[in-house]
Every structure is written in C-alpha cells, then in structure tokens.
C-alpha cells in the first residue's frame, strides 16, 4: 500500500491543538521546545492556552500550525509509518518540505512567521476579500472572475475539490463575482471571514519579501517526493524557493495535487495537523481512497488500528 502525508493550511487552528500529543510523546515535546527557541517566544503556550485572538493572527497561526503538524509527524514516523509522497495546502507545503528534509524545522518555523506577517500586511485591511463558490465547474468560475474583473482584481485562488473553488481580490470585484455566480446557479456563493486576499496577485509583494528570507536559507536534499501547490507536480530541489515565492500570489491546485498522487498509485491519505478539512476534501475528490486525519491521541489510535487492517 502506498501512503501520502498531507498537511492543512491556515484556518485549521484551535486552542488546545497538539496538547495531548505533547504530554504523551517526547519527540513531540522536542519540536514544541525547538519552536519556542527558534521564535524566541512561547508558541507552545499559545497553542495550548490561547488566547484565541492571538492565535488567530496570521503571523502566529502559521508557525503554530506548522509546529503542531511537525510534532505529530514525528510521532507517526516513530510508530513506523513512512509516506511515499507528501503535499500540503498553502502553509502546509512547509510541513511537507520539513518532512522531506529540504527545510530544517527551525528555518521553516521562522520563515512562516514572517510569511504570515507579509501576507497580512501587504494588502491593507478592508481592501481585499475572499469568497467560496460551490456547485459550479472550475471553468465557469474562471470565466466569472474575468467578467467581474471590470470592477477590479478577482482571481481563482484555491481549487479545493470538484465544485468548490475559492476566489479572492479587491472587495468590489469579489462581491460582483459572488452575485454573478448566484445568477449562474451556484449552490452557494459566500464571502469568507478571511483577513486578506491570500493566493491572488495582490500578494505579489509578500512573495518578494519572502524571497529575501529564502535567499539566506540553505536547502537540503529531498528525501521524499513533494507535490507543489503551484504546479500540482513533483518539486525539483532547484525550484523549491521559486515555488514558495510564487505560492503566496498564485492559486493552490489542491484538487489537481490529490489527483496527481492518485494517478501515481497512492491508496491512503493521512492528514496530519489540526482539524479534518483535507479529509473532508478527499471524500469529495475520490471517496474510494482511504483518508484519515491525525490530530490527537484518539485519532492516533484509530489511525493505527485502521492502517494495521489495510
């Protein structure tokens, strides 16, 4: 059986995430302690105790989710579960690159803290918006964005699963796209409570700022294949930095990334990190494939039992 480790992005966070794993596994504790040292602040306490308002800040959310995801990964690896391939949604791609040995965890956790800051700050609050369109084909949503762009920037940003696409851009244009989508028979077209227009061209400056950080970081050899968000293809080591820069202002091809792994013969997908968003997406992309999530002791024992039976 071939297995993929997949990692969630921003939005999956909650106060208390990772706590019982931290308490029960020394390898998880070591990751939390390394994050505290690398960031020079107690992100462990923020993950376990909040407050929610601080955890929700993008510059805190991103390193917090990465820390929990990598801590959980260490537990699975120690249990003898090894993936054949990995991918992560948006921020989750950094967890994949740590798993693959390309980025050191300390470098990655510092990078994503800055990434969160840049993504939040380059577009002033109240200028950008994000919406979800459900129940229309991707091509129709792409055409809607072109039509609504007479009112400003609006672009597809997250291809999550068939019939679910997020769009982002300038508020007026996004609102127009939502109205057009409703007129064209979308099951649902709603503005999302997201603080910035992630993964659209308005965030290009965030990528430029991230480039300065990436330029000072050494990459290591790739031990496990990683699928890139920007291309839905295997990453080459020499392209990693460029792909991470582009990822900030380009669409996340998640549905396409999962299909790539399915076509490569992956039978089981394990979502590692807070929440179970990606496991839900899997059911809509291909419900014949085994999909599990691991975020705490309860889900760990379920996962180990299920994997033993496959």
C-alpha positions in Angstrom: 0.0 0.0 0.0 1.3 3.5 -0.9 0.7 6.3 1.5 0.7 10.1 1.3 1.1 12.5 4.3 -1.0 15.7 3.6 -0.9 18.9 5.7 -3.6 21.5 6.4 -3.2 25.2 6.0 -4.4 28.3 7.9 -7.9 28.1 9.2 -7.5 24.7 10.9 -6.1 26.1 14.2 -7.9 25.9 17.6 -6.8 26.5 21.2 -5.6 23.2 22.7 -4.2 21.7 19.5 -1.4 19.3 20.0 -1.6 19.3 23.8 -2.3 15.6 24.5 0.3 14.6 21.9 2.8 16.9 23.7 2.0 15.3 27.0 2.4 11.7 25.8 5.3 11.8 23.3 8.8 13.1 24.0 9.5 13.5 20.2 6.5 15.9 20.0 7.7 17.9 23.1 11.1 18.3 21.4 9.5 20.0 18.4 7.5 22.4 20.5 10.6 23.3 22.5 12.6 23.9 19.3 9.8 26.2 18.0 9.9 28.2 21.3 13.7 28.6 20.9 13.6 29.4 17.2 10.9 32.0 17.5 12.1 33.4 20.9 8.6 33.3 22.3 6.4 30.6 23.9 4.3 29.3 21.0 3.6 26.2 22.9 1.6 28.1 25.5 -0.2 30.0 22.6 -1.2 26.6 21.0 -2.4 25.1 24.3 -3.9 28.1 26.1 -4.5 30.8 23.6 -6.0 33.4 23.8 -7.9 32.7 20.6 -7.5 36.4 19.4 -3.6 36.0 19.5 -3.7 32.5 17.9 -5.9 33.8 15.0 -3.3 36.4 14.0 -1.8 35.2 10.7 1.8 35.7 11.9 1.0 33.4 14.9 -1.3 31.0 13.2 1.2 29.9 10.6 4.1 28.9 12.9 1.6 27.4 15.4 0.0 25.0 12.8 3.4 24.1 11.4 4.7 23.3 14.9 1.7 21.0 15.6 1.9 19.3 12.2 5.6 18.6 12.5 5.3 17.4 16.1 2.5 15.0 15.0 4.6 13.8 12.1 7.5 12.9 14.4 5.1 10.7 16.4 3.9 8.9 13.3 7.4 8.3 12.0 8.4 6.9 15.4 5.4 4.5 15.1 6.9 3.2 11.8 4.6 4.9 9.4 6.5 6.3 6.4 5.0 8.1 3.4 5.7 7.6 -0.3 4.9 11.2 -1.1 3.7 14.4 0.6 1.8 17.6 -0.1 0.4 20.4 2.0 -2.2 23.0 1.3 -0.7 26.5 1.2 1.1 26.8 4.6 1.0 23.0 4.8 3.6 22.8 2.0 6.2 23.9 4.5 5.3 20.9 6.7 5.8 18.7 3.7 9.3 20.3 3.0 10.3 19.7 6.6 9.2 16.1 6.4 11.1 15.7 3.1 14.3 17.0 4.8 14.5 20.1 2.5 13.9 22.7 5.2 15.1 22.4 8.7 12.2 22.9 11.2 13.9 25.9 12.8 14.2 27.7 9.5 10.7 26.7 8.4 9.0 28.0 11.6 10.8 31.4 11.4 10.0 31.6 7.6 6.3 31.0 8.1 6.1 33.6 10.9 7.4 36.2 8.5 5.3 34.8 5.7 2.2 35.3 7.8 3.3 38.9 8.6 3.9 39.7 4.9 0.7 38.1 3.7 -1.4 40.1 6.3 0.4 43.4 5.8 0.9 44.0 2.1 -2.8 44.5 1.5 -4.4 47.0 3.9 -7.4 45.7 5.9 -10.7 46.4 4.2 -9.2 46.4 0.6 -9.1 42.6 -0.2 -11.7 39.9 0.2 -12.1 36.1 -0.3 -15.2 34.1 -1.3 -16.1 30.5 -1.8 -18.1 29.3 -4.8 -19.8 25.9 -4.6 -21.6 24.0 -7.2 -20.1 25.4 -10.5 -17.4 23.9 -12.7 -14.0 25.4 -12.4 -14.1 26.8 -16.0 -17.4 28.7 -15.2 -15.9 30.3 -12.1 -12.7 31.3 -14.0 -15.0 33.0 -16.6 -17.0 34.7 -13.9 -13.7 36.1 -12.5 -12.8 37.5 -15.9 -16.3 39.1 -16.2 -16.2 40.6 -12.7 -12.6 41.9 -13.2 -14.1 45.1 -14.8 -14.7 46.1 -11.1 -11.1 45.3 -10.0 -8.9 42.3 -9.3 -10.6 39.0 -8.7 -9.0 35.6 -9.4 -9.4 31.9 -8.6 -7.2 31.1 -5.6 -8.0 27.6 -4.2 -9.1 24.6 -6.3 -10.2 22.5 -3.3 -12.4 19.8 -4.7 -14.7 19.4 -7.7 -17.4 22.1 -7.5 -15.6 24.1 -4.7 -13.4 27.0 -5.7 -12.2 30.0 -3.7 -11.7 33.4 -5.3 -10.0 36.5 -4.0 -9.2 40.0 -4.9 -10.5 43.5 -4.4 -13.7 43.7 -2.4 -15.9 45.2 -5.1 -14.8 42.8 -7.7 -15.2 39.7 -5.4 -18.7 40.9 -4.4 -19.6 41.2 -8.1 -18.3 37.7 -8.9 -20.4 36.3 -6.0 -23.5 37.9 -7.5 -22.7 36.6 -11.0 -22.1 33.1 -9.5 -25.5 33.1 -7.8 -27.1 34.2 -11.1 -25.4 31.3 -12.9 -26.8 28.8 -10.4 -24.1 28.3 -7.8 -25.3 26.2 -4.9 -23.6 28.6 -2.6 -21.5 31.8 -3.2 -20.4 33.4 0.0 -17.9 36.0 1.2 -15.5 34.4 3.8 -14.3 35.9 7.0 -10.6 35.9 5.8 -8.5 38.9 6.6 -6.5 39.1 3.4 -6.9 38.0 -0.3 -4.5 35.1 0.0 -3.1 33.4 -3.2 -4.0 36.2 -5.5 -1.8 38.6 -7.5 -2.4 41.4 -4.9 0.0 39.4 -2.7 3.0 39.5 -5.1 4.8 41.9 -2.8 4.6 39.4 0.1 6.4 36.9 -2.2 9.1 39.5 -2.9 9.6 40.0 0.8 9.6 36.2 1.4 12.4 35.9 -1.3 14.7 37.9 0.9 14.3 35.4 3.7 14.5 32.4 1.5 17.8 33.7 -0.1 19.5 33.3 3.3 18.3 29.7 3.9 20.2 26.6 2.9 18.1 23.8 1.4 19.0 20.1 1.9 18.4 17.1 -0.4 14.8 15.9 -0.9 14.3 12.5 0.9 10.6 12.2 0.0 8.8 13.5 -3.2 6.8 16.7 -2.6 3.9 17.9 -4.8 3.9 21.7 -5.3 0.8 23.8 -4.8 1.6 26.0 -7.8 2.1 23.2 -10.4 0.5 20.0 -8.9 3.7 18.3 -10.0 6.7 16.9 -8.2 9.1 19.7 -6.9 12.7 19.7 -8.0 15.1 20.9 -5.3 16.3 23.8 -7.5 12.7 25.1 -7.9 11.7 25.0 -4.2 12.4 28.6 -3.4 10.9 29.9 -6.5 7.7 27.8 -6.0 7.4 29.1 -2.4 7.7 32.7 -3.6 5.1 32.1 -6.3 2.7 30.2 -4.0 1.9 33.3 -2.0 0.3 35.0 -5.0 -0.8 32.0 -7.2 -3.7 29.6 -6.9 -3.4 26.4 -4.8 -4.0 23.5 -7.1 -5.2 21.1 -4.3 -7.7 19.0 -6.2 -5.1 18.6 -9.0 -2.4 17.7 -6.5 -4.5 14.9 -4.9 -5.4 13.6 -8.4 -1.7 13.5 -9.3 -1.0 11.4 -6.2 -3.9 9.1 -7.0 -2.6 8.6 -10.6 0.8 7.7 -9.1 -0.9 4.8 -7.2 -1.4 6.3 -3.7 -4.1 4.3 -1.8 -4.1 6.0 1.6 -4.0 9.7 2.6 -3.2 10.8 6.2 -4.0 14.4 7.1 -1.5 15.4 9.8 -2.4 18.6 11.8 -5.3 20.3 13.5 -8.8 19.7 12.1 -10.0 17.4 9.3 -10.6 19.8 6.4 -8.4 17.8 3.9 -10.0 14.5 4.9 -13.4 16.1 4.0 -11.9 17.3 0.7 -10.7 13.8 0.0 -14.2 12.3 0.2 -15.3 14.8 -2.5 -12.3 14.2 -4.8 -12.2 10.3 -4.6 -14.2 8.6 -1.9 -12.8 5.2 -2.9 -9.4 6.1 -1.3 -8.7 5.6 2.4 -8.4 9.0 4.2 -7.6 9.6 7.8 -6.7 12.5 10.0 -4.3 12.6 12.9 -4.5 15.5 15.4 -4.7 13.9 18.9 -4.4 10.6 20.8 -8.0 9.5 19.9 -7.4 9.9 16.1 -3.9 8.3 16.5 -5.3 5.1 17.9 -8.0 5.0 15.2 -5.4 5.6 12.5 -3.0 2.9 13.8 -5.9 0.4 14.0 -7.1 1.2 10.5 -3.6 1.2 8.9 -3.0 -2.2 10.6 -6.1 -3.5 8.9 -5.4 -2.2 5.4 
